[in-house]
């Protein structure tokens, strides 16, 4: 019977697959989702973690025997028993069929419609409208939540996103750098998280405006004339 540790961040619905499989199969599974055992964005960037999981992705599973896996479906499959994964080749193929169907047909609309009501994901707060941003710590959590749910984009983007202003008078803006010339969010269903809540415009790298903005956003200091509010705190996506 499998036994090991699942590394993830709190309330990661993809990690629930492994936890459910373990509960039904009887596999012994420890969950490391909070300090000091695991801190998302820090622990999964350490050399020790990357030596076992080169992509730094979570959920990630490490067995007590040293066996390592990433990708939620693979982990759930490994932690299952024949009753869950299928005792015959035909049954196993049918399980895989419905797992694939769920990923392509159920998860995308569920992410937008159902998960927020369950508290698994936040509602789309339409951050295009700063008057809807209240306490700064809650506004900052919107940035963190977006970054966590965009984990699969980390190899293809870099961003510096800043919260400006104070309680009940704040705004969020940032600079994103993608591979290619188009907005990356539209290229994959896994990347279509919260991006519609913001207005986007492509910067001209040869313009003085762009050079100034990049310098300010990367250094987290400057006049930020286009914002009109003072710097509060920033977050880096990488």
Helices and strands as residue ranges (DSSP letters): E 3-7, H 13-25, E 28-32, G 43-45, H 47-52, E 60-63, E 68-70, H 72-79, H 82-85, H 89-101, I 102-106, H 107-113, H 115-118, G 130-132, H 136-149, G 151-156, E 157-166, E 169-178, G 184-187, G 189-191, G 195-197, H 208-219, E 231-237
